[in-house]
């Protein structure tokens, strides 16, 4: 069995807040529209920055820190919006318009900055090595748009949780743990595909709000 050290580069955590509104989830698609608009442009920039980082890594085996921090900020912003909206529905706290860490927000993401990256891996990991993960992520999300899930397995599980929340005012904990595990898989793949780490994402579903790397801290 893989040890927690395999998960250190990408850490995704979430805190299920309570109580949650029974009905707010019905209108969150409207409330997140400003975020979706901003994220649309941020993800365009994310792709362009990743292209520049590709050449930088190939030339000197380093991911320019300012570019790394920007792309990490986009992933963080996307995870917060996803967590608030239909990627998890784990909080009713409106996500901040921020590329920063926002440690007080219940959804957090961090990627360790790599001091050196392989120039050989950069040629193949984002399109060839990641293909098996892309297939699975497609099943999980049904497509990843501006960083948050629209359909797929995650969307189905979140819908079930929303119905349970409407009728019982409780988010089923087992469903929450599974939803977070699937999201954790998605964001590990996203960081790998964006060239932010050379650590191959594990084929493992680590469920629950705490990241496995937390045991090492």
C-alpha positions as CSV (number, residue, x, y, z in Angstrom):
1,X,0.0,0.0,0.0
2,X,1.2,3.5,-0.9
3,X,2.5,5.6,2.0
4,X,1.3,9.1,2.7
5,X,4.6,10.5,1.4
6,X,3.4,9.9,-2.1
7,X,0.7,12.6,-1.6
8,X,2.9,15.3,-0.2
9,X,3.2,17.5,-3.3
10,X,-0.6,18.1,-3.7
11,X,-2.7,18.6,-0.5
12,X,-6.5,19.2,-0.7
13,X,-8.5,19.6,2.5
14,X,-12.1,20.4,3.3
15,X,-14.2,21.0,6.4
16,X,-17.9,20.2,6.2
17,X,-19.7,23.1,7.8
18,X,-22.9,22.8,9.7
19,X,-25.6,23.8,9.7
20,X,-26.1,24.1,5.9
21,X,-29.1,25.7,4.4
22,X,-31.7,23.2,3.1
23,X,-32.5,25.3,0.0
24,X,-29.6,27.6,-0.8
25,X,-28.1,25.0,-3.1
26,X,-31.0,25.6,-5.5
27,X,-29.7,29.1,-6.3
28,X,-26.0,28.7,-6.0
29,X,-25.7,28.4,-9.7
30,X,-26.8,32.0,-9.9
31,X,-24.7,33.2,-7.1
32,X,-21.4,31.8,-8.6
33,X,-21.9,33.4,-12.0
34,X,-19.5,36.3,-11.1
35,X,-16.9,33.6,-10.2
36,X,-17.5,31.6,-13.3
37,X,-16.9,34.7,-15.5
38,X,-13.7,35.6,-13.7
39,X,-12.5,31.9,-13.8
40,X,-13.1,31.7,-17.5
41,X,-10.5,34.3,-18.1
42,X,-8.2,33.0,-15.4
43,X,-8.2,29.5,-17.0
44,X,-7.3,31.0,-20.3
45,X,-4.4,32.6,-18.6
46,X,-3.7,29.3,-16.8
47,X,-3.2,27.5,-20.1
48,X,-1.0,30.3,-21.5
49,X,1.1,30.3,-18.3
50,X,1.5,26.5,-18.5
51,X,2.8,26.8,-22.0
52,X,5.4,29.4,-20.9
53,X,6.3,27.1,-17.9
54,X,6.7,24.2,-20.3
55,X,9.5,25.9,-22.1
56,X,11.1,27.2,-18.9
57,X,11.2,23.7,-17.5
58,X,12.6,22.3,-20.7
59,X,15.3,24.8,-20.8
60,X,16.4,25.1,-17.1
61,X,14.4,22.5,-15.2
62,X,12.7,25.1,-13.1
63,X,9.1,26.3,-13.0
64,X,9.3,30.1,-12.6
65,X,8.0,30.8,-9.1
66,X,5.7,33.7,-10.1
67,X,4.1,31.5,-12.8
68,X,3.8,28.6,-10.4
69,X,2.1,30.9,-7.8
70,X,-0.4,32.2,-10.3
71,X,-1.4,28.7,-11.5
72,X,-1.7,27.5,-7.9
73,X,-3.9,30.5,-7.2
74,X,-6.2,29.6,-10.1
75,X,-6.5,26.0,-8.7
76,X,-7.2,27.3,-5.2
77,X,-9.9,29.7,-6.5
78,X,-11.4,26.9,-8.5
79,X,-11.5,24.5,-5.6
80,X,-13.2,27.1,-3.3
81,X,-15.9,27.8,-5.9
82,X,-16.4,24.1,-6.6
83,X,-16.7,23.4,-2.9
84,X,-19.3,26.1,-2.4
85,X,-21.2,25.1,-5.5
86,X,-21.9,21.8,-7.2
87,X,-18.5,20.2,-6.8
88,X,-19.3,19.5,-3.1
89,X,-21.9,21.9,-1.6
90,X,-19.8,21.7,1.6
91,X,-20.3,25.2,2.7
92,X,-22.6,28.2,2.5
93,X,-19.8,30.7,2.9
94,X,-19.4,32.6,-0.3
95,X,-15.9,32.1,-1.7
96,X,-13.6,35.0,-1.8
97,X,-12.4,36.5,-5.1
98,X,-8.8,35.7,-4.4
99,X,-5.8,33.8,-5.7
100,X,-4.3,33.5,-2.2
101,X,-4.4,30.8,0.4
102,X,-7.4,32.1,2.4
103,X,-6.7,29.8,5.4
104,X,-10.0,30.6,7.1
105,X,-12.0,29.2,4.2
106,X,-13.2,25.6,4.7
107,X,-11.8,24.4,1.3
108,X,-8.0,24.6,0.9
109,X,-5.5,23.5,-1.7
110,X,-1.7,23.6,-1.7
111,X,1.0,22.3,-4.1
112,X,4.6,22.2,-2.9
113,X,6.9,24.2,-5.1
114,X,9.4,21.9,-6.8
115,X,13.0,23.1,-6.8
116,X,13.7,21.1,-9.9
117,X,11.6,19.3,-12.5
118,X,12.6,16.8,-15.2
119,X,12.9,18.2,-18.7
120,X,12.3,14.7,-20.1
121,X,9.1,14.2,-18.2
122,X,7.8,17.6,-19.2
123,X,7.6,16.3,-22.8
124,X,5.3,13.4,-22.1
125,X,3.6,13.6,-18.7
126,X,0.8,16.1,-19.5
127,X,-0.5,14.3,-22.6
128,X,0.8,10.7,-22.6
129,X,1.4,9.6,-19.0
130,X,-1.7,11.3,-17.7
131,X,-4.1,9.6,-20.2
132,X,-5.3,6.9,-17.8
133,X,-6.1,9.6,-15.2
134,X,-7.9,11.7,-17.9
135,X,-10.2,8.9,-18.6
136,X,-11.1,8.5,-14.9
137,X,-11.4,12.2,-14.3
138,X,-13.8,12.3,-17.2
139,X,-16.0,9.8,-15.5
140,X,-15.7,11.7,-12.2
141,X,-16.6,15.1,-13.6
142,X,-18.2,14.6,-17.0
143,X,-16.0,17.5,-18.0
144,X,-14.1,20.1,-16.0
145,X,-15.3,23.6,-16.7
146,X,-13.6,26.6,-15.1
147,X,-12.4,24.2,-12.4
148,X,-15.7,22.9,-11.1
149,X,-17.7,19.8,-11.8
150,X,-20.8,20.0,-14.0
151,X,-21.9,16.4,-14.4
152,X,-20.5,12.9,-13.9
153,X,-20.1,10.9,-10.8
154,X,-19.3,13.8,-8.6
155,X,-22.3,15.8,-9.8
156,X,-24.6,12.8,-9.2
157,X,-23.3,12.3,-5.7
158,X,-23.6,16.0,-4.9
159,X,-27.2,15.9,-6.2
160,X,-28.0,13.0,-3.9
161,X,-26.5,14.9,-1.0
162,X,-28.5,18.0,-1.9
163,X,-31.7,16.1,-1.8
164,X,-30.8,14.5,1.5
165,X,-29.9,18.0,2.8
166,X,-33.3,19.4,1.7
167,X,-35.3,16.7,3.5
168,X,-33.1,16.0,6.5
169,X,-31.0,19.2,6.9
170,X,-28.0,16.9,7.1
171,X,-25.3,16.2,4.6
172,X,-24.6,12.4,4.7
173,X,-21.0,12.1,6.0
174,X,-20.1,9.1,3.9
175,X,-21.2,10.8,0.7
176,X,-19.2,13.9,1.7
177,X,-16.1,11.8,2.3
178,X,-16.5,10.2,-1.1
179,X,-17.1,13.5,-2.9
180,X,-14.0,15.0,-1.4
181,X,-11.9,11.9,-2.3
182,X,-13.0,12.2,-5.9
183,X,-12.2,15.9,-6.0
184,X,-8.8,15.2,-4.4
185,X,-8.1,12.8,-7.3
186,X,-9.2,15.5,-9.9
187,X,-7.0,18.2,-8.5
188,X,-3.9,15.9,-8.1
189,X,-4.3,15.2,-11.8
190,X,-4.8,18.9,-12.6
191,X,-1.6,19.8,-10.8
192,X,0.4,17.0,-12.6
193,X,-1.0,17.9,-16.0
194,X,-0.1,21.6,-15.4
195,X,3.5,20.5,-14.9
196,X,3.5,21.6,-11.3
197,X,4.9,18.3,-10.0
198,X,6.7,15.3,-11.2
199,X,5.0,13.0,-8.7
200,X,2.6,10.8,-10.6
201,X,-0.9,10.9,-9.1
202,X,-1.7,7.7,-7.3
203,X,-4.6,5.5,-8.5
204,X,-6.1,5.7,-5.0
205,X,-9.3,7.2,-3.6
206,X,-8.3,9.0,-0.4
207,X,-11.6,10.0,1.1
208,X,-12.4,12.5,3.8
209,X,-11.7,16.1,4.5
210,X,-8.2,15.6,5.8
211,X,-5.4,15.0,3.3
212,X,-3.3,11.9,3.9
213,X,-0.2,14.2,4.0
214,X,-1.6,15.7,7.2
215,X,-0.3,12.7,9.3
216,X,3.2,13.8,8.4
217,X,2.8,17.3,9.7
